[in-house]
Amino acid sequence: MPGELDQERERIAQAGREALADIQRASAEASASVVRVIEQQTGITLTPVRPSVMDAHFPELARMERQAAAYVEVMRIVRQWMLPTDPRRLGELVPDLPEDVREQIADNLVQAGLS
């Protein structure tokens, strides 16, 4: 039973990640559209304003901390398989890695908000 519950929780979390990614993509597309229209009509290029990290509340900072920790974990794993002088990109390296390592990297990239 615990395995089934864990799988269900992960399935729900993955669906949530995918929904957030869809929302972010749609938002980025809508923003780009507004920028294009304004530029075409006025010649002025709008630049999206990102909120300052100094305006973040504790929950947002805690999320950033979790994302940063996940990114550090990706680098810890990658350092075992890639040297600083390696000419390959991460995307070229990953297919040649064992499946469990690929999954660890992918999971951590998602948690870091990078994939």
Secondary structure as UniProt FT lines:
FT   HELIX           2..42
FT   HELIX           53..55
FT   HELIX           58..78
FT   TURN            79..81
FT   TURN            84..85
FT   HELIX           90..93
FT   HELIX           94..96
FT   HELIX           99..111
FT   TURN            112..113
//
